[in-house]
Amino acid sequence: MNDKKMTLENRQKAYQQVMNGEAILLDVRTEWERNEDGFEQKSLHMDYELFTEGKLPDLPKDTIIYAHCKSGGRSGIVAHVLKAHGFKYVSNLGGFDDWTALKKG
């Protein structure tokens, strides 16, 4: 898993894992962005700013994590930070539009 934006095929696999409870969808957008654009009910929200302050999610290091933001930039940085702190399975899903496109099928 890496911090570059995922391919469509890999995003489809991620969608299934999140929906089946096998992975975490980590939303690193601001609260304002979530209110403006919507959000996935199954997501874990942790604003990107918290990562810049050195905070990390309270999750086991072997959790499968798919990070997303609005366009994929911040989630790529977060994926890199999480991997640097020992999280083993972290990928940059991309932007929220990438996620909503998967839901529409």
C-alpha positions as CSV (number, residue, x, y, z in Angstrom):
1,M,0.0,0.0,0.0
2,N,1.3,3.4,-0.8
3,D,0.7,7.2,-0.5
4,K,0.0,7.7,-4.2
5,K,-3.6,7.8,-5.4
6,M,-5.1,4.3,-6.0
7,T,-6.2,2.9,-9.3
8,L,-9.9,2.4,-9.9
9,E,-9.5,-1.4,-9.5
10,N,-7.8,-0.9,-6.1
11,R,-10.4,1.7,-5.0
12,Q,-13.2,-0.8,-5.8
13,K,-11.5,-3.4,-3.6
14,A,-11.1,-0.8,-0.9
15,Y,-14.8,0.0,-1.1
16,Q,-15.7,-3.6,-0.5
17,Q,-13.3,-3.9,2.4
18,V,-14.7,-0.8,4.1
19,M,-18.3,-1.8,3.5
20,N,-17.5,-5.3,4.9
21,G,-15.8,-3.8,8.0
22,E,-12.4,-5.2,7.0
23,A,-10.8,-1.7,6.6
24,I,-11.1,1.8,7.9
25,L,-12.0,4.8,5.6
26,L,-10.1,7.7,7.1
27,D,-11.5,11.1,6.2
28,V,-8.9,13.8,6.8
29,R,-11.0,16.7,5.5
30,T,-12.1,19.6,7.7
31,E,-15.5,19.5,9.4
32,W,-16.6,22.3,7.0
33,E,-15.7,20.2,4.0
34,R,-17.6,17.2,5.4
35,N,-20.7,19.4,6.0
36,E,-20.4,21.0,2.6
37,D,-19.7,17.9,0.5
38,G,-21.1,15.1,2.6
39,F,-19.3,12.1,4.2
40,E,-19.4,8.4,4.4
41,Q,-21.2,7.2,7.5
42,K,-18.6,4.4,8.0
43,S,-15.7,6.7,7.9
44,L,-13.4,7.7,10.7
45,H,-13.0,11.5,10.7
46,M,-9.6,12.9,11.8
47,D,-8.9,16.4,10.4
48,Y,-5.6,16.8,8.6
49,E,-4.6,19.5,11.0
50,L,-4.4,17.0,13.8
51,F,-1.8,15.1,11.9
52,T,0.3,18.3,11.5
53,E,0.1,18.6,15.3
54,G,1.6,15.1,15.7
55,K,-1.7,13.3,16.6
56,L,-2.4,9.8,15.2
57,P,-5.5,7.7,15.2
58,D,-5.9,5.3,18.1
59,L,-5.9,2.1,15.9
60,P,-3.8,-1.0,15.8
61,K,-0.8,-0.7,13.6
62,D,-2.0,-3.6,11.4
63,T,-5.3,-2.0,10.6
64,I,-6.0,-1.6,6.8
65,I,-6.5,2.2,6.3
66,Y,-7.7,4.0,3.2
67,A,-7.2,7.7,3.6
68,H,-9.1,10.4,1.6
69,C,-9.5,14.1,1.6
70,K,-11.2,16.4,-1.0
71,S,-8.7,15.7,-3.9
72,G,-6.1,13.3,-2.6
73,G,-3.2,15.7,-1.7
74,R,-3.7,15.8,2.1
75,S,-4.6,12.1,2.3
76,G,-1.3,11.3,0.5
77,I,0.6,13.2,3.1
78,V,-1.4,11.5,5.9
79,A,-0.7,8.0,4.4
80,H,3.0,8.8,4.4
81,V,2.9,10.0,8.0
82,L,1.0,6.9,9.2
83,K,3.5,4.6,7.5
84,A,6.4,6.5,9.0
85,H,4.8,5.8,12.4
86,G,4.6,2.1,11.9
87,F,1.1,1.6,10.3
88,K,1.6,-1.3,7.9
89,Y,-1.4,-1.1,5.5
90,V,-2.2,2.5,4.5
91,S,-3.2,3.8,1.1
92,N,-4.3,7.1,-0.3
93,L,-7.8,6.4,-1.7
94,G,-7.8,9.9,-3.3
95,G,-10.6,12.4,-3.1
96,F,-14.1,12.2,-1.8
97,D,-15.5,12.2,-5.3
98,D,-13.5,9.1,-6.0
99,W,-15.3,7.4,-3.1
100,T,-18.8,8.7,-4.0
101,A,-18.2,7.4,-7.6
102,L,-17.7,3.9,-6.2
103,K,-20.9,4.1,-4.2
104,K,-22.8,5.0,-7.4
105,G,-21.4,1.9,-9.1
